[in-house]
Every structure is written in C-alpha cells, then in structure tokens.
C-alpha cells in the first residue's frame, strides 16, 4: 500500500483495486438477482408492457417500415429465444424482445388492414350519396357518418369508405340505415394544429374515416337495398340509441339534464352543452360522462346481485343449482349488451373484457381481482386497436385500474381485518373511506395522462367524486337498469325521472366544485420524453411489490417537472397559413385575426393558458423589453432578441421584407426570398403547421411533417 492508502501498482495494473470493484459488482449483482428472484411471479406482467412498447415504436417512426419489417423482427426474436432457452435470464430478455416485435407487427398489420382512400383536397359542391351508419345529435346541429358512399367528383377507387358530415338541425335527422343524398363541401381529415398536437389524421385513418364536411343543401331520402350482415346489428343499436335519446327528451324537460341522462344511457356526450362539460372537467367528474369501467362494472354487478338474490329466494333452485355462477353469466351478458348499446368505445371494450374475466373467475372459483387479469385485458385491447393505445381513453382507464389493484394488493388483508371487526357504523365509515381512497388513487394515477393530453389538473376531484360516485352507484345506475327494462313497453318515464334526480345532483356537484376558485390548473404541454418517464415510473411502482418499487418515484417526479422546462415557441403558423400567432411579453399568444377556431384554441391549451390575448392591431403595435410588434396596411414586423420576423399581409411587401428580415411568414408564394427562414404557401403545404423559436443562436423551426414524418395517414405531408 502507498502512504495515501491506495493499492500498489504492479506490472499488470492495480489488482487490489480491481478485486475490490469485482467484489462490489458481484455483491450488487447478487442483490439484484435476489430482488429479481423474489419478484419472480411479477415478471410476466412486463410482457404486455413490452407489447405496448413495440406498438409505440411503430407509431414513433418517421417513415413507414418495409412490409416485412415486423415479420423479420418476430422471426429473429423467436430464433434468439430458441437459442438461449436454457439460460433463464437471457430467455426472459429474448421473450421481451419477442413481445416488442409482436407489438410492432400487430400495429403494422393493423395499419395495412385499415387502409382506405382518404381525401387529400377540399371538394366544394359535391353530391354525396351514402348509407347513414351513425347519428350524433349536437347543440344546433346533427352529425352523420355515411358509408357505402359515392361522391360526384370522385372516382370509386378514390372515394373514402366513410364520411362524417355536419347537418343543420332545422330538419329532422335521417334514420340510421337509410340512404340519403345531399350536397356538401368535403374536407380532408385535419392535420395537427402544431408539431406534437393531437393527430386527428391518424385517428381518422384507424376509424376508417376518409373525410369530413358540412352539408350545403337539404337531405334527400333515396331508395336503396336493405342492410345485410353485421351492419344490421350495428344499425339496430344505433336506432336504439336514437330512440333512447327521444324518450329521455320527452320525459325530462330540462335540456342540460336530459343530455347528461342520455349520455349515461346510450353513451352520446355530443348533446351536452360546452359549459356543462367544462364544469365536469374542472371538477374531475368528466369520467362519469364517458361510459367506462365504472358504469359497466356497476351495471354487471347490480344484475349479478339481483339475479343471485332472486335465485336464492327459491329454496329448490338455491340448493341444487350453482346460482353464483349463473348470476355471473348474467353479469357477462349484461356487460356485453351495455357495451353494444353505448357504441363499444375503447374504454368500454376494456371494461367488458375486465368484467367478463372477473365474472369468469367467479364461475371458475378463482380470485376475481389480480394484476394478471389487467395485463391480459391490456394485451387483448391493444391487439384489437393498437392506435387506440396512444389515446387518453385507453391510458387513463388502464392507469386507474392498475393503480387501484396495486393499492388493493398492498392493503387488502389489513383492510379486510378492519372491516371484519367493525360494526355497522364502522362499516359505513369504511365504505366512505374506501370511496375516498379510491378517488385519491385513481386521481393520482390519471394525473400524468390528464397533464399530457389536456394540460389540466382538477384540484377538487377527490371531494367531488366522494359525492358523485355514491350517487351514481346507488341511485343513477340502478334506475338506469330499470329504465332499460321498461323501455320496450313504453313505461320508462317514471324511472327516467327518478334517474334524473340523481343526475341533477351530479350536475350540481360538478358545477359547484368546477366553479370554485382554483378548481383546476392548466400547464404547458408535457414533452414526450417526460411523459414516457412518468409512464415507466408508474409501471415500476405498481408492478413490483418489494421496496425497490419506490425507485419509480424518481422518473415520476422528473416527468411531472418536465412541462416547466419546456420553452414554448414564439411564433405559431397554422397549416393553411391563414392564422399566425406571436407571443406577447406576458407569455400569452396574440393571433393575426379573430379566426382560427380550433387551431388557436389548441395553441392556447398547449400553452397552459385559459385565455388568449387580443388579436393583432390593424395598425400600430406595442413594444416591451426585447419584444415588439409593429403593423401597417402591408403587414407586421415582430422583433425579438435582435431578430426581425416579417409577417406580411399582402404580397406587395415581400420583396422588401425578404431583403431585411431574418424570417418571413406568409400565406403567399415567396419564390426567391433571401431571408434566412421562409415559411410560405409551398412550405406549409409540404410541411404542415410551423413553429418558430428565437434563440441566441438563431431561429429554430419545427414542423408537423418534420416531427411525425411520412406515414400512410399523413396525406402526403
């Protein structure tokens, strides 16, 4: 040893130091192996996660992979698994790679399966004929979905498989299953409002929706052959939803209360006024309007207990028949019927899978609640709709269920002991505490997804759910089942009125909490990396049982902090160039006019702002610090950090702006413009919406196409 205490050097290096490191690494490896062995039964839960990672990998690509890419990945993973099957750890890694490749392949195959013509340009004054497959009743309008369509100005091979067209509500809505003819302006599915925003084009591709539009004339009924095949069932349930909406409107006079009651009965949220929706969002009760696990579980549970009680009331049946299993079968049937009636949205499909497996476990005398059950449901749901995994419905639904089961696994034994020793008053408190705990866990679990997708946090969600969930569970849903039973006989009015008393209390709860000061907080859009860290940390925290699960809190905290580290752009340009917004000194956006609609609303939401600033001045401007805006009849000049951005209104000023400005943004064609950054009609048509961020190094430009690349659903950009 040296005087300083370091190991002495030898001809072969410092073996003592190497030996120490080897011992430390061996000890750490042994500890890790012990932890891994102790969690042995939980490793299988990561297989659906790997499957979902493969789906995410596919959708994260900027270019469509070769057709054999997924097959090659699965084949290579299978070969690797066979080669290392004798070594447990390596076999586990190979299995995970196989699941990643399988998820990639399923997503790729689903994209090919959903391929259909999509509009790439607007078509005005087209004559459209098609069969009405869905009718959505909205305030002031009706929206219909047409299939088997023909368009006067499109060849059959260019005609989309489905079109969604908005009609005026001045005329009666067409009947589902009928064939109609109308004149309409058709539009391609809308591209993202800015890089990273919601991609409706992608969602429309996987919905089979090739275009949207609005009618410019009256709707004419056309004689057509009858419906055949599965469409007969779909149209029958669509007509049932319409009949339910009409019966509710006849029984309940208040349109707001009628719209909420209708949403709970047939899944149609379209008729709820925006102000009421805002109350539900701000109060944390929006999940009550979306038919999901809560509603399916309650409906199946009520029927399970009712059937079991009725069968138990007959001694001959109770003593000879497996009444519990028979009741579970009725629960499965009710869940399926309810799912079909509300249109089978993705959260409901997940819920009916979960409910079916819970009831199936009861029929097989197995424990009905487990993380493996959730894992299997997640795997099946992702395989059915890979793109749906990227949406908030799937993510928030599974996040809540996974977190609740993880909490149940940790505390079920102790809670059962407390409940067994409690009296009737203690059990009542136990129930209230259970609702409170459920609300807290579900709220915390869905918070990251609310931040990522909606940039919003509801602070009073726990309190509002503590009131609204018991009302929904013990009053609204039982009366809804009674109403379903009475609907075929035309006797549903009393049940609907009784159900509406509960709905009225829920609406009041949403309005009370949603309008309190600081009811909700909006934040800037979360970066994808921060969201990925949150998801990984949450899974780590919920899947494992040992103390190392708390390491998941590190990426969770990093992800929650990530929105505060994002620098929002200084200039945003809509995809068609009709709206441009610049950032004011107070951080808000000021747009170039009163138009923009959903585009400017998306910009505001992703900024985490509740309001937008006044539009640009026609003449004049403002100056504060390093930012200034000056406008005249020809256009505006935006100055920031020593850079000048020209925003011309008329092409006449392009020559002067191109010679003096660092960047030029115009909806016209700017051929030969000498500015360092040029955003003109051709750039917008090819690249989509743009954002510009001025830094000390220069002007950073991001585009929709640059972020998402060229995929089948991007429409050529």
CORHUCOR-V698409 format. One record per pair of residues at least 6 apart in sequence whose C-alpha atoms are under 7 Angstrom apart, sorted by the first residue. I is the first residue (numbers start at 1). J is the second residue. Records with the same first field share a line. If there is no record, write none. Layout:
I=J + J
This chain:
1=7 + 8
2=8
7=14 + 16 + 17
8=14
39=544
42=543 + 544
45=372 + 375
47=96 + 99
48=375 + 378 + 379
50=96 + 99 + 100
51=99 + 100 + 102 + 103
52=103
53=100
54=100 + 101 + 102 + 103 + 104
55=103 + 104 + 107 + 386
57=104
58=104 + 107
62=708 + 709 + 710
63=709 + 710 + 711
64=711
70=101 + 104 + 105
71=105
73=101
74=98 + 101 + 102
77=94 + 97 + 98
78=98
80=94
81=91 + 94 + 95
84=90 + 91
85=91
106=383
107=386
114=205 + 206 + 208
116=160 + 161 + 208
117=158 + 159 + 160 + 161 + 210
118=160 + 210 + 211
119=187 + 188 + 210 + 211
120=188 + 715
121=187 + 188
122=186 + 187 + 188
123=185 + 186 + 187
124=184 + 185 + 186
125=183 + 184 + 185
126=151 + 152 + 153 + 183 + 184 + 185
127=151 + 152 + 182 + 183 + 184
128=149 + 150 + 151 + 152 + 181 + 182 + 183 + 184
129=149 + 150 + 151 + 180 + 181 + 182
130=146 + 147 + 148 + 149 + 150 + 179 + 180 + 181
131=146 + 147 + 148 + 149 + 177 + 178 + 179 + 180
132=144 + 145 + 146 + 147 + 176 + 177 + 178 + 179
133=145 + 146 + 147 + 176 + 177 + 235
134=144 + 145 + 176 + 238
135=142 + 143 + 144 + 145 + 176
136=142 + 143 + 144 + 270
137=143 + 270 + 271
138=270 + 271
139=271 + 273
140=168 + 169
141=166 + 167 + 168 + 169
142=166 + 167 + 168 + 169 + 173
143=164 + 165 + 166 + 167
144=164 + 165 + 166
145=162 + 163 + 164 + 165
146=162 + 163 + 164
147=161 + 162 + 163
148=161
149=161
150=156 + 159
151=159
160=210 + 211
161=208 + 209 + 210
162=208 + 209 + 210
163=209 + 210 + 211 + 212
164=211 + 212 + 213
165=212 + 213 + 214 + 215
166=213 + 214 + 215
167=214 + 215
176=235 + 238 + 239
177=235
179=221 + 222 + 223 + 224
180=219 + 220 + 221 + 222
181=219 + 220 + 221 + 222
182=215 + 217 + 218 + 219 + 220
183=215 + 216 + 217
184=213 + 214 + 215 + 216
185=213 + 214 + 215
186=211 + 212 + 213 + 214
187=211 + 212 + 213
188=211 + 212
189=200 + 201 + 204 + 210 + 211 + 212
190=200 + 201
191=199 + 200 + 201
192=198 + 199 + 200 + 704
193=574 + 575 + 599 + 602 + 689
194=689 + 690 + 704
195=689 + 702 + 703 + 704 + 707
201=713 + 714
202=713
204=210
205=713
237=340 + 341
241=266 + 341
245=262
248=258 + 262 + 496
249=258
251=493 + 496 + 497
252=258 + 497
256=272 + 273
257=500 + 503 + 504
259=271 + 272
260=272
261=500 + 503
262=268
263=269 + 289
264=289 + 291
265=480
266=341 + 342
267=290 + 291 + 342 + 343
269=289
279=510 + 511 + 514 + 515
280=286 + 510 + 514
282=458 + 514 + 519 + 520
283=458 + 460 + 461 + 464 + 510 + 513 + 514 + 519
284=458 + 460 + 461
285=461 + 465 + 510
291=348
292=347 + 348 + 351
293=348 + 351
296=335 + 351 + 352
297=355
298=473
299=477
300=331 + 332 + 334 + 335
301=331
303=330 + 331
304=327 + 328 + 330 + 331
307=327
308=323 + 324 + 327
311=317 + 318 + 323
312=318
325=362 + 363
328=359 + 362 + 363
329=359
331=359
332=355 + 356 + 359
335=352
336=352
339=348 + 349
346=394
347=393 + 394 + 397
350=377 + 381
353=377
354=374 + 377
358=368 + 369
361=367 + 368
362=368
370=405
371=405
374=402
382=389
388=394
389=395
392=449 + 453
396=446 + 449
399=445 + 446
400=442 + 445 + 446
403=441 + 442 + 445 + 542
404=438 + 441 + 442
406=542
419=427 + 430
435=466
436=462 + 466
439=462 + 465
440=462
447=457
448=534
450=456 + 457
451=457 + 526
452=525 + 526 + 531
455=522 + 523 + 524 + 525 + 605 + 606 + 608
456=520 + 521 + 522 + 523
457=520 + 521 + 522
458=519 + 520 + 521
459=519 + 520
460=513 + 519
464=509 + 513
468=506 + 509
471=502
475=499 + 502
476=499 + 502 + 503
479=495 + 498 + 499
480=499
482=495
483=492 + 495 + 496
486=492
513=519
522=608 + 609
523=607 + 608
524=563 + 606 + 607 + 608
525=563 + 606 + 607 + 608
526=562 + 563
527=562 + 563
530=558 + 559 + 562
531=559
533=555 + 556 + 559
534=555 + 556 + 559
537=552 + 553 + 555 + 556
538=552 + 556
540=549 + 552
541=549 + 550 + 552
569=691 + 692 + 693
570=582 + 583 + 692 + 693 + 694
571=581 + 582 + 583 + 691 + 692 + 693
572=580 + 581 + 582 + 690 + 691 + 692
573=579 + 580 + 581 + 689 + 690 + 691
574=580 + 689 + 690
575=684 + 688 + 689
576=684
577=666 + 667 + 684
578=667
579=591 + 592 + 593 + 596
580=591 + 592
581=589 + 590 + 591 + 592
582=589 + 590 + 591
583=589 + 590
584=590
585=624 + 627
588=612 + 613
589=612 + 613
590=612 + 613 + 614 + 615 + 616
591=615 + 616
592=615 + 616
593=615 + 616
594=615
604=612
617=631
618=631 + 632
619=631 + 632 + 633
620=630 + 631 + 632
621=629 + 630 + 631
622=628 + 629 + 630
623=629
626=640 + 641
627=639 + 640
628=638 + 639 + 640
629=636 + 637 + 638 + 639
630=636 + 637 + 638
631=637
634=648 + 649 + 650 + 653
635=647 + 648 + 649 + 650
636=646 + 647 + 648
637=644 + 645 + 646 + 647
638=644 + 645 + 646
639=645
643=662
644=661 + 662 + 663
645=661 + 662 + 663 + 664
646=657 + 661 + 663 + 664 + 665
647=664 + 665 + 666
648=654 + 666
651=668
657=664
658=664 + 673 + 674 + 675
659=674 + 675
661=675
662=675 + 676 + 677
663=675 + 676 + 677 + 678
664=675 + 677 + 678 + 679
665=678 + 679 + 680
666=679 + 680
667=680 + 681
668=680 + 681
669=680 + 681 + 682
670=680
686=717
687=703 + 704 + 705 + 706 + 717
688=703 + 704 + 705 + 717
689=703 + 704
690=701 + 702 + 703 + 704
691=701 + 702 + 703
692=699 + 700 + 701 + 702
693=699 + 700 + 701
694=700
705=717
710=716 + 717
